[in-house]
């Protein structure tokens, strides 16, 4: 069993409230989960308006598949026009 994880730090330029931040994050989380079937959540900076840390996990029986899923998730997050990826960290367990 392979568990792939990625932690993604993002900035949300132009956000003026926690309500707006949560709307953007919630929308992205739902789309990623639906498209890739991964577990995803906001895991840090919950009270910061313009910053968020997302945690993503995928379980697979092959490392190659886990790598492909994580790469797809990262492409989707990086393509998000309302967010800027600051940093990310991938781990395979």
KEFI-740739 format. One record per residue (C-alpha): residue number from 1; residue in three letters; x, y, z. Coordinates in nm, 3 decimals. Example, Ala and Ser with C-alpha at 12.3 -4.5 7.8 and 13.67 -1.06 7.14 Angstrom:
KEFI-740739
SITE_1_ALA_1.230_-0.450_0.780
SITE_2_SER_1.367_-0.106_0.714
end
This chain:
KEFI-740739
SITE_1_UNK_0.000_0.000_0.000
SITE_2_UNK_0.130_0.344_-0.099
SITE_3_UNK_0.009_0.663_0.065
SITE_4_UNK_0.095_0.982_-0.120
SITE_5_UNK_0.058_1.316_0.049
SITE_6_UNK_0.113_1.673_-0.055
SITE_7_UNK_0.099_1.984_0.159
SITE_8_UNK_0.037_2.300_-0.043
SITE_9_UNK_0.080_2.657_0.083
SITE_10_UNK_-0.123_2.909_-0.116
SITE_11_UNK_-0.176_3.284_-0.111
SITE_12_UNK_-0.515_3.429_-0.196
SITE_13_UNK_-0.456_3.780_-0.330
SITE_14_UNK_-0.747_4.018_-0.317
SITE_15_UNK_-0.932_3.836_-0.040
SITE_16_UNK_-1.088_4.082_0.206
SITE_17_UNK_-1.257_3.849_0.456
SITE_18_UNK_-1.250_3.500_0.601
SITE_19_UNK_-1.589_3.438_0.444
SITE_20_UNK_-1.451_3.505_0.095
SITE_21_UNK_-1.143_3.292_0.166
SITE_22_UNK_-1.356_3.000_0.281
SITE_23_UNK_-1.578_3.029_-0.028
SITE_24_UNK_-1.276_3.004_-0.259
SITE_25_UNK_-1.115_2.721_-0.063
SITE_26_UNK_-1.438_2.522_-0.028
SITE_27_UNK_-1.501_2.543_-0.402
SITE_28_UNK_-1.150_2.420_-0.484
SITE_29_UNK_-1.165_2.138_-0.228
SITE_30_UNK_-1.492_2.007_-0.373
SITE_31_UNK_-1.364_2.016_-0.732
SITE_32_UNK_-1.036_1.841_-0.646
SITE_33_UNK_-1.213_1.575_-0.442
SITE_34_UNK_-1.469_1.507_-0.715
SITE_35_UNK_-1.217_1.491_-0.997
SITE_36_UNK_-0.941_1.288_-0.828
SITE_37_UNK_-1.112_1.100_-0.542
SITE_38_UNK_-0.855_1.216_-0.288
SITE_39_UNK_-0.889_1.332_0.069
SITE_40_UNK_-0.827_1.708_0.087
SITE_41_UNK_-0.870_1.968_0.359
SITE_42_UNK_-0.749_2.307_0.475
SITE_43_UNK_-0.498_2.211_0.744
SITE_44_UNK_-0.340_2.538_0.860
SITE_45_UNK_-0.372_2.919_0.858
SITE_46_UNK_-0.746_2.885_0.918
SITE_47_UNK_-0.776_3.237_1.062
SITE_48_UNK_-0.556_3.410_0.805
SITE_49_UNK_-0.744_3.589_0.526
SITE_50_UNK_-0.490_3.561_0.249
SITE_51_UNK_-0.307_3.239_0.327
SITE_52_UNK_-0.405_2.873_0.341
SITE_53_UNK_-0.236_2.537_0.370
SITE_54_UNK_-0.404_2.242_0.202
SITE_55_UNK_-0.336_1.878_0.279
SITE_56_UNK_-0.404_1.610_0.018
SITE_57_UNK_-0.377_1.232_0.055
SITE_58_UNK_-0.419_0.947_-0.192
SITE_59_UNK_-0.398_0.573_-0.124
SITE_60_UNK_-0.292_0.341_-0.405
SITE_61_UNK_-0.137_0.004_-0.467
SITE_62_UNK_0.123_0.156_-0.704
SITE_63_UNK_0.360_0.445_-0.651
SITE_64_UNK_0.329_0.548_-1.016
SITE_65_UNK_-0.048_0.591_-0.980
SITE_66_UNK_-0.011_0.793_-0.659
SITE_67_UNK_0.247_1.017_-0.831
SITE_68_UNK_0.012_1.073_-1.126
SITE_69_UNK_-0.281_1.164_-0.901
SITE_70_UNK_-0.072_1.408_-0.696
SITE_71_UNK_0.068_1.564_-1.014
SITE_72_UNK_-0.287_1.612_-1.144
SITE_73_UNK_-0.399_1.770_-0.818
SITE_74_UNK_-0.102_2.008_-0.827
SITE_75_UNK_-0.175_2.108_-1.187
SITE_76_UNK_-0.536_2.185_-1.091
SITE_77_UNK_-0.436_2.394_-0.788
SITE_78_UNK_-0.165_2.580_-0.982
SITE_79_UNK_-0.415_2.660_-1.260
SITE_80_UNK_-0.655_2.818_-1.012
SITE_81_UNK_-0.669_3.188_-1.109
SITE_82_UNK_-0.760_3.312_-0.760
SITE_83_UNK_-0.469_3.140_-0.584
SITE_84_UNK_-0.092_3.148_-0.599
SITE_85_UNK_0.103_2.837_-0.492
SITE_86_UNK_0.386_2.949_-0.264
SITE_87_UNK_0.531_2.610_-0.173
SITE_88_UNK_0.444_2.242_-0.167
SITE_89_UNK_0.589_1.924_-0.022
SITE_90_UNK_0.521_1.573_-0.156
SITE_91_UNK_0.576_1.258_0.049
SITE_92_UNK_0.526_0.892_-0.034
SITE_93_UNK_0.481_0.650_0.253
end
